[in-house]
Amino acid sequence: MNPYEEYMRQMAQPMRDELTSAGFEELTTEEEVSSFITEKKGTSLVFINSVCGCAAGLARPAAREAIENDKKPEHLVTVFAGQDREATGKMREYLEGYEPSSPSIALLKDGQVLHFIPREEIEDHEVEEIVANLTGAFEQYC
């Protein structure tokens, strides 16, 4: 790893920790993503993480709050755009029909997208709006 990549990894670690400490499993390779999608049955929340301000101030806090809901997905996973490029690219293949967006949040069931929140529905929205968007999807599908 070159010095720049190492620096960026160190800078992003707290952003990773914010989700993993809440129970999200990090998928960092294409193989981990493929394995997760093909083997995990039931509902899954997929968080495509990012270093941007809307991920820090809106998306991660909203996801952490939303998973406190009584109804919630069985599995919580995250990939990090710009950091784990191959894993993120592979996950985006499974989000068929949705433009690549980071941050973004997808609710899947048996690998199929049920609900998708792109960056446009995160940026310039309040945390409470994003939480309501997520918990509404949890109530409907989980």
trRosetta pair geometry for C-beta under 8 A, 3 or more apart (Angstrom, degrees):
i j d omega theta_ij theta_ji phi_ij phi_ji
1 5 4.5 -123 -170 92 92 124
1 6 5.1 116 124 -60 119 86
1 9 7.2 -13 -176 -10 151 143
2 5 5.1 92 54 11 73 103
2 6 7.0 -139 97 -5 35 91
3 6 5.6 -58 -145 39 32 112
3 7 6.2 36 156 -23 67 106
4 7 5.7 -54 -149 34 30 113
4 8 6.4 26 155 -15 65 106
5 8 5.8 -56 -147 39 31 109
5 9 6.2 35 153 -23 65 106
6 9 5.6 -52 -147 34 31 114
6 10 6.5 30 154 -17 64 105
7 10 5.9 -58 -152 37 29 109
7 11 6.3 28 152 -19 65 108
8 11 5.5 -53 -144 37 33 113
8 12 6.1 24 159 -14 66 111
8 82 7.8 -114 174 141 135 100
8 83 6.9 -165 134 -105 110 87
9 12 6.0 -63 -145 42 26 105
9 13 6.7 50 152 -51 61 91
9 83 6.8 116 -101 -146 67 110
10 13 5.8 -29 -154 -8 33 118
11 51 7.2 32 121 -127 110 132
12 15 5.0 -62 -164 43 63 117
12 16 6.0 66 139 -26 85 99
12 51 5.9 -82 -100 -85 96 105
12 80 6.5 95 168 -171 141 145
12 83 5.5 -145 105 -84 173 142
13 16 5.5 -53 -148 34 36 112
13 17 6.1 37 155 -22 68 107
14 17 5.3 -53 -142 38 35 115
14 18 6.5 50 155 -35 64 95
15 18 5.8 -36 -152 15 31 117
15 19 7.9 16 153 -3 54 99
15 49 6.3 138 145 177 107 124
15 51 6.3 -124 -35 -105 172 61
15 55 7.1 43 -156 121 122 123
15 56 6.8 -73 -112 -89 104 89
15 60 7.3 -132 -157 -67 74 155
15 80 7.7 109 107 -127 112 120
16 19 6.5 -72 -171 41 36 98
16 20 6.0 17 150 -8 76 116
16 26 6.3 18 -163 -92 108 139
16 49 7.0 105 -95 135 59 170
16 78 7.7 168 -141 104 68 137
16 80 6.4 -40 -90 -73 97 139
17 20 5.7 -61 -130 47 35 103
17 21 5.5 36 169 -23 72 110
18 21 6.5 -52 -141 34 15 108
18 22 7.1 7 152 -11 51 113
18 60 5.0 30 124 178 135 141
18 64 7.2 -84 163 -58 88 134
19 22 5.7 -66 -155 39 35 108
19 24 4.0 -29 158 41 97 142
19 26 7.6 114 93 -73 115 86
19 47 6.1 -156 -130 79 145 149
19 49 6.5 -111 -13 -82 149 130
19 60 6.3 -104 -63 -136 90 102
19 63 7.1 -1 -114 99 98 136
19 64 7.5 -131 -107 -71 56 94
19 76 7.9 -159 178 153 96 115
19 78 4.9 50 133 -31 155 161
20 23 7.8 165 -171 22 32 8
20 24 5.6 -86 -86 69 41 81
20 25 7.5 70 -121 -107 82 22
20 26 5.8 -30 -82 -32 115 105
20 78 7.6 -110 -61 38 72 131
22 63 7.6 123 102 114 157 93
22 64 4.7 -116 -110 -120 156 91
22 67 6.6 112 159 61 115 141
22 76 7.6 -99 109 145 90 158
23 67 6.9 -157 58 142 126 151
23 76 5.3 71 113 55 91 145
24 45 8.0 -85 -108 91 99 103
24 47 6.3 -46 -129 30 149 128
24 63 7.9 24 -61 140 134 131
24 76 4.4 -97 -102 136 63 106
24 77 6.2 127 -167 -124 84 13
24 78 4.6 43 159 -14 135 113
25 36 8.0 175 95 -109 129 135
25 75 7.5 -45 21 -173 121 89
25 76 6.6 129 8 89 74 67
25 77 5.0 -33 66 -107 87 74
25 78 7.3 168 78 22 39 73
26 77 7.5 136 -102 -161 13 69
26 78 5.6 -36 -105 71 60 91
26 79 7.6 115 -160 -95 64 38
26 80 7.5 -3 -146 -23 107 104
27 32 4.2 -176 -152 118 85 117
27 33 5.0 109 155 -73 139 70
27 36 5.9 -73 -95 -13 141 149
27 77 5.4 26 -17 -176 113 118
27 78 7.1 173 20 77 78 37
27 79 5.3 -42 71 -79 95 87
27 84 7.6 167 105 124 58 155
27 87 5.3 172 123 -167 84 129
27 91 7.1 123 87 -66 135 122
28 32 6.3 51 42 30 52 150
28 79 7.6 160 -90 -129 36 73
28 80 7.7 2 -109 23 78 103
28 84 4.6 -123 -146 -120 64 144
28 87 5.3 -125 -173 -37 18 156
29 32 4.7 101 56 3 81 99
29 33 7.2 -146 95 -3 46 85
29 84 7.4 -94 -60 -167 34 117
29 86 6.5 -4 -150 94 49 118
29 87 5.5 16 7 -74 3 104
30 33 5.7 -59 -154 37 34 111
30 34 6.2 31 153 -17 69 108
30 86 4.8 -72 -44 151 98 105
30 87 6.0 -138 -63 -88 43 50
30 89 7.5 -30 -94 72 101 94
30 90 4.2 143 -131 -52 78 148
31 34 5.8 -53 -143 38 30 109
31 35 6.0 31 157 -19 64 111
32 35 5.8 -57 -144 39 27 113
32 36 6.2 30 156 -22 63 108
32 87 6.5 -8 60 -120 106 117
33 36 5.8 -57 -149 35 28 111
33 37 6.3 22 158 -15 65 109
33 79 6.7 18 -88 -79 118 134
33 87 5.2 154 -37 -154 122 74
33 90 4.2 136 78 103 148 123
33 91 5.0 -116 -143 -64 136 77
33 94 7.5 -158 165 -4 108 132
34 37 6.0 -59 -146 39 28 107
34 38 6.1 8 164 -4 65 115
34 90 6.3 -75 -48 177 82 135
35 38 6.4 -67 -141 46 23 99
35 39 5.6 -7 172 5 64 125
36 39 6.6 -73 -129 48 16 93
36 40 5.4 -7 -172 -1 62 123
36 44 7.7 122 162 -140 107 160
36 75 7.7 163 -167 161 105 148
36 77 6.1 75 -171 -93 156 165
37 40 7.2 -39 -99 38 11 95
37 91 8.0 172 -55 -118 124 63
37 94 5.2 -132 -119 -103 149 155
37 108 7.9 -58 -126 151 82 162
37 111 4.6 82 -174 -117 83 107
38 111 7.0 39 -81 -78 35 144
40 44 6.1 76 117 -68 135 133
40 74 8.0 180 177 97 107 112
40 75 5.3 22 -180 -50 144 167
40 111 7.9 133 70 -58 79 81
41 110 5.6 7 -140 -100 68 83
42 73 7.7 132 134 -169 95 73
42 74 4.1 0 128 31 138 148
42 75 6.7 124 86 -8 105 102
42 109 6.8 -70 165 -143 25 72
42 110 7.1 87 -4 -58 17 67
43 73 4.1 -128 124 -133 101 79
43 74 5.2 117 58 9 74 87
43 75 7.1 179 100 28 49 78
43 107 6.6 -11 -166 -174 101 91
43 108 7.0 154 -153 85 51 49
43 109 5.1 -26 -93 -96 67 81
43 114 7.8 -39 -127 15 96 144
43 141 6.2 135 -111 130 132 101
43 142 5.0 -108 49 -106 172 82
44 73 5.5 109 -124 178 11 134
44 74 6.9 -49 -73 63 58 78
44 75 4.0 -23 -109 73 87 108
44 76 7.4 -179 -159 -75 67 23
44 77 6.2 0 -176 12 114 107
44 107 7.4 159 81 -157 47 47
44 108 4.6 -15 60 62 96 99
44 109 7.5 169 17 -84 73 32
45 63 7.2 151 155 -152 137 106
45 67 7.0 -125 31 -85 163 109
45 72 7.5 -40 -28 180 132 87
45 73 4.3 175 -26 29 89 150
45 75 7.2 -173 25 94 62 57
45 76 5.1 -6 60 -115 103 69
45 77 7.3 165 84 30 56 60
45 105 6.8 -12 -172 -171 92 98
45 106 7.5 157 -158 83 46 47
45 107 5.8 -21 -102 -102 67 69
45 108 7.9 -180 -81 22 20 76
45 134 7.8 40 -128 -154 129 115
46 77 5.5 -14 -110 74 68 94
46 78 7.3 147 -164 -94 52 38
46 79 7.4 3 -172 6 97 96
46 91 6.4 172 -173 -167 137 126
46 95 7.7 -141 89 -71 147 115
46 105 7.0 158 83 -158 56 48
46 106 4.4 -9 58 59 107 96
46 107 7.8 -168 20 -77 77 22
46 108 6.1 40 -12 -6 115 116
47 59 7.4 141 -155 156 106 110
47 60 7.7 86 -176 -101 143 65
47 63 5.5 33 -98 -125 135 164
47 76 7.6 13 -5 -173 110 83
47 77 7.3 -175 25 96 74 44
47 78 4.3 -24 69 -104 97 93
47 79 7.9 173 87 28 54 55
47 103 7.2 -12 -177 -167 81 109
47 105 5.4 -9 -108 -109 67 84
48 78 7.4 168 -87 -155 21 69
48 79 5.8 -16 -117 67 67 89
48 80 7.9 147 -168 -106 54 19
48 81 5.5 50 170 -35 98 110
48 88 6.4 91 -142 -138 103 99
48 91 6.9 176 -90 105 102 140
48 92 7.8 58 -101 -72 144 88
48 101 7.2 118 75 88 143 62
48 102 5.0 -104 131 -109 111 86
48 103 5.8 164 89 -154 74 55
48 104 4.7 15 44 51 119 80
48 105 7.3 -144 21 -71 74 39
48 106 7.7 49 -17 -3 100 99
49 55 6.2 96 -162 -164 58 140
49 60 7.4 46 -124 -79 93 106
49 78 5.3 46 -28 -179 113 117
49 79 6.9 -165 21 90 87 36
49 80 4.5 -33 72 -108 112 68
49 81 6.6 -171 79 15 51 76
49 83 7.9 -20 90 25 108 126
49 102 7.3 11 95 -160 22 107
49 103 6.2 -8 -133 -113 25 103
50 54 7.9 11 79 69 127 81
50 55 4.2 -180 65 -45 86 149
50 59 7.8 56 37 52 100 151
50 80 7.5 160 -73 -159 33 64
50 81 5.1 -11 -89 55 84 113
50 82 6.7 79 -133 13 70 122
50 102 4.0 137 -70 151 126 102
50 103 4.4 -132 15 -60 113 76
51 55 6.9 80 54 51 4 138
51 56 7.9 13 -176 -42 38 109
51 82 6.5 -79 2 77 106 147
52 55 5.1 101 63 3 75 101
52 56 7.3 -149 102 -1 42 91
52 102 7.3 135 8 120 122 84
52 103 6.9 -141 52 -18 109 88
53 56 5.6 -61 -147 41 37 109
53 57 5.6 5 168 4 76 115
54 57 6.3 -60 -123 53 29 92
54 58 4.9 -26 -169 34 67 123
54 59 6.2 64 136 -16 75 103
54 103 6.6 -146 101 26 92 107
54 119 6.7 96 92 -156 146 88
54 122 5.3 111 157 124 121 106
54 123 4.4 -55 -106 -91 158 74
55 58 7.3 -55 -92 56 8 77
55 59 4.7 -42 -130 47 49 124
55 60 5.8 56 164 -24 69 99
55 102 7.4 -8 -69 160 128 77
55 103 4.0 129 -96 -38 96 131
55 122 7.8 30 -80 148 49 148
56 59 7.9 33 2 43 20 85
56 60 6.4 -7 -122 24 27 124
57 61 7.1 -29 173 6 27 126
57 127 7.9 -113 148 -66 64 104
58 61 6.6 -85 -155 44 12 101
58 62 6.0 6 165 -17 59 118
58 122 5.3 139 113 177 130 88
58 123 7.3 169 45 -88 159 33
58 125 6.6 105 -159 72 140 80
58 126 7.8 -163 -127 -178 105 17
58 127 5.7 -151 -138 -84 62 71
58 130 6.1 116 170 -13 94 154
59 62 5.8 -62 -144 38 24 110
59 63 6.3 22 161 -18 64 107
59 103 4.2 -151 53 97 178 152
59 105 6.7 180 -157 -39 104 114
59 122 4.9 3 -72 -151 99 140
59 130 6.8 -127 -105 -173 48 160
60 63 5.8 -54 -143 36 31 109
60 64 6.3 30 159 -18 65 107
60 103 7.7 -124 -42 -119 74 166
61 64 5.8 -57 -146 38 31 111
61 65 6.3 27 157 -16 66 109
61 127 5.3 -40 101 -130 117 131
62 65 5.8 -58 -147 40 29 108
62 66 6.0 31 156 -24 66 110
62 122 7.7 -149 28 -132 149 94
62 127 4.9 -161 -74 -156 89 73
62 130 3.6 -22 -143 101 161 122
62 131 4.9 -138 -151 -58 83 71
62 134 6.5 144 152 -4 101 136
63 66 5.7 -54 -140 35 29 112
63 67 6.5 24 163 -18 63 106
63 105 6.2 -171 -88 -107 113 139
63 134 6.9 164 -106 -97 54 165
64 67 6.5 -60 -152 33 25 105
64 68 7.6 34 147 -27 56 100
65 68 5.9 -52 -169 16 40 116
65 127 7.0 82 16 163 149 111
65 131 5.0 -42 97 -107 121 127
66 69 5.9 -21 -180 -12 52 116
66 72 7.3 137 137 -116 75 108
66 130 7.7 -93 -48 126 127 78
66 131 5.0 -167 -71 -139 87 69
66 134 3.8 -12 -138 101 156 139
66 135 5.3 -147 -142 -54 89 81
66 138 7.0 164 172 -24 101 138
67 72 5.1 91 -143 -151 60 147
67 73 7.7 -56 -116 38 95 85
67 76 6.5 20 -115 -91 148 140
68 72 7.9 122 38 -61 12 145
69 72 5.1 137 71 -63 92 98
69 134 7.9 -172 -10 116 143 97
69 135 4.8 164 -85 -122 152 104
69 138 5.5 111 93 93 149 158
69 139 7.9 -95 170 -55 141 81
71 135 7.7 108 70 -159 92 74
71 138 4.7 149 111 145 93 100
71 139 5.5 113 69 -93 146 49
71 142 4.6 144 170 86 94 114
72 138 5.3 -22 -102 -144 45 137
72 142 5.9 -126 113 168 4 169
73 76 6.4 130 84 -70 114 69
73 107 6.4 -156 -72 -138 128 90
73 138 6.8 -103 -34 -115 69 94
73 142 5.7 -112 -76 -102 45 126
74 142 7.7 173 -28 -144 71 101
79 84 5.8 -118 -167 80 81 121
79 87 4.7 -161 -137 125 116 105
79 88 4.6 164 139 -87 125 66
79 91 4.8 -160 3 -7 155 152
80 83 3.9 -15 115 51 120 123
80 84 4.9 88 54 15 87 97
80 87 7.7 44 36 76 64 122
80 88 6.8 -91 77 -62 33 117
81 85 7.9 58 -153 -103 45 55
81 88 4.8 123 -95 -138 60 156
81 102 3.6 -70 24 -105 163 164
81 103 7.5 -163 19 -94 128 49
82 85 7.2 29 -118 -78 10 83
82 88 7.8 36 -2 -5 40 167
82 102 7.3 -173 -14 104 100 161
83 88 7.9 108 55 -30 65 129
84 87 4.1 -8 141 36 115 119
84 88 5.8 131 91 -23 75 92
85 88 5.8 -61 -145 40 26 109
85 89 6.1 28 158 -21 65 109
86 89 5.7 -53 -146 36 29 113
86 90 6.3 29 155 -19 63 106
87 90 5.8 -55 -148 36 30 110
87 91 6.4 30 153 -19 65 105
88 91 5.7 -53 -147 36 32 110
88 92 6.3 33 154 -21 64 106
88 102 7.6 -7 -158 -78 136 136
89 92 5.7 -56 -150 34 30 112
89 93 7.0 41 149 -28 61 96
90 93 5.6 -44 -161 18 37 117
90 94 7.5 28 147 -11 62 100
91 94 5.9 -60 -164 35 41 108
91 95 6.7 32 144 -15 71 107
92 95 5.3 -57 -146 39 43 110
92 100 5.2 3 -138 -99 144 94
93 96 7.2 7 167 -66 43 81
94 108 7.6 5 142 -107 119 148
94 111 6.3 -95 -160 -168 124 86
94 113 7.7 144 139 -45 76 97
95 98 4.6 -62 152 52 101 119
95 104 8.0 87 -158 111 164 139
95 106 5.7 -126 -110 -77 115 160
95 113 5.8 83 -135 -69 63 137
95 116 6.8 111 -159 -112 110 132
96 113 7.3 -161 47 5 67 125
97 113 7.3 -148 56 53 110 143
98 101 7.2 -78 155 9 100 111
98 104 7.7 152 151 169 132 155
98 106 7.4 -178 43 -93 168 123
98 113 6.8 -169 -18 -150 130 173
98 116 5.0 -127 -105 -172 149 166
98 118 6.9 -167 -171 -74 107 107
99 118 6.8 36 65 -120 93 141
101 104 4.1 89 92 -56 99 131
101 118 4.0 21 95 -151 177 88
101 119 4.4 -148 -177 -7 106 95
101 120 7.4 -75 -141 -4 142 79
102 119 6.5 13 70 -65 19 120
103 119 6.1 122 57 -95 50 83
103 122 6.0 -54 76 75 100 175
104 116 6.9 3 174 -174 115 87
104 117 6.1 172 -161 89 67 61
104 118 5.1 -20 -115 -122 115 43
104 119 6.0 -68 -69 -42 84 67
104 122 7.5 -140 -99 -17 47 134
105 116 7.5 163 87 -155 51 45
105 117 4.5 3 56 52 93 111
105 122 7.8 117 1 -72 104 124
105 134 6.8 -33 123 -94 149 111
106 113 5.5 -63 -166 -125 119 100
106 115 7.0 159 -157 87 50 57
106 116 4.9 -6 -109 -108 83 77
106 117 7.5 -156 -72 25 42 67
107 113 7.4 97 73 -157 51 59
107 114 4.9 -58 102 64 96 101
107 115 4.1 19 40 50 115 101
107 116 7.6 -135 25 -65 69 43
107 134 7.7 147 -55 -143 121 72
107 137 5.0 174 1 146 159 134
107 138 7.4 -148 -118 -73 146 59
107 141 6.1 124 142 70 134 150
107 142 8.0 -93 -163 -52 129 99
108 111 5.9 -4 173 -133 128 11
108 112 6.1 145 -157 67 82 32
108 113 5.7 -46 -98 -91 79 44
108 114 6.4 156 -116 4 23 87
109 112 5.8 -29 66 59 69 88
109 114 5.4 52 -2 -39 102 127
109 141 6.3 -134 -48 178 128 117
113 116 5.7 8 -175 -54 127 109
114 137 6.9 136 111 -169 106 109
114 141 4.9 96 145 -114 158 158
115 137 3.9 -68 2 -134 177 139
115 140 7.8 114 -56 67 134 126
115 141 6.8 -146 -14 -5 118 148
117 121 4.9 -112 -160 83 79 125
117 122 6.4 94 149 -54 107 94
117 130 6.9 98 -175 -145 154 89
117 133 5.9 101 -98 130 130 137
117 134 7.2 -51 -28 -71 150 81
118 121 5.7 92 57 14 63 95
118 122 7.5 -127 112 -2 38 96
119 122 5.4 -67 -149 40 39 111
119 123 5.6 28 163 -14 80 111
120 123 6.4 -45 -121 42 27 103
121 125 6.4 15 172 -24 47 151
121 130 7.4 131 136 -106 83 84
121 133 6.7 139 156 -134 124 169
122 125 6.0 -110 -161 37 19 116
122 130 6.0 48 -119 -101 70 132
125 129 4.5 -111 177 77 108 135
125 130 5.7 119 109 -49 127 91
126 129 4.7 101 58 -1 80 101
126 130 7.4 -152 94 -2 45 84
127 130 5.8 -61 -155 39 35 108
127 131 6.2 36 150 -21 70 107
128 131 5.5 -51 -144 36 32 114
128 132 6.3 34 155 -20 65 105
129 132 5.7 -54 -149 36 30 111
129 133 6.4 35 149 -23 63 104
130 133 5.4 -48 -148 32 34 116
130 134 6.4 31 153 -14 65 105
131 134 5.9 -59 -150 41 30 108
131 135 6.0 19 159 -11 68 111
132 135 6.0 -55 -133 44 28 103
132 136 6.0 37 160 -26 62 108
133 136 6.0 -56 -151 32 21 114
133 137 6.8 18 152 -14 58 107
134 137 5.8 -61 -155 37 32 108
134 138 6.3 33 150 -21 68 105
135 138 5.1 -47 -144 35 40 117
135 139 6.3 45 154 -23 67 100
136 139 5.8 -51 -149 33 30 112
136 140 6.5 24 153 -15 62 109
137 140 5.7 -59 -147 40 33 110
137 141 5.9 -13 170 17 70 116
138 141 6.8 -79 -131 54 20 81
138 142 4.6 -20 -165 13 67 131
139 142 7.3 -16 -59 42 13 92
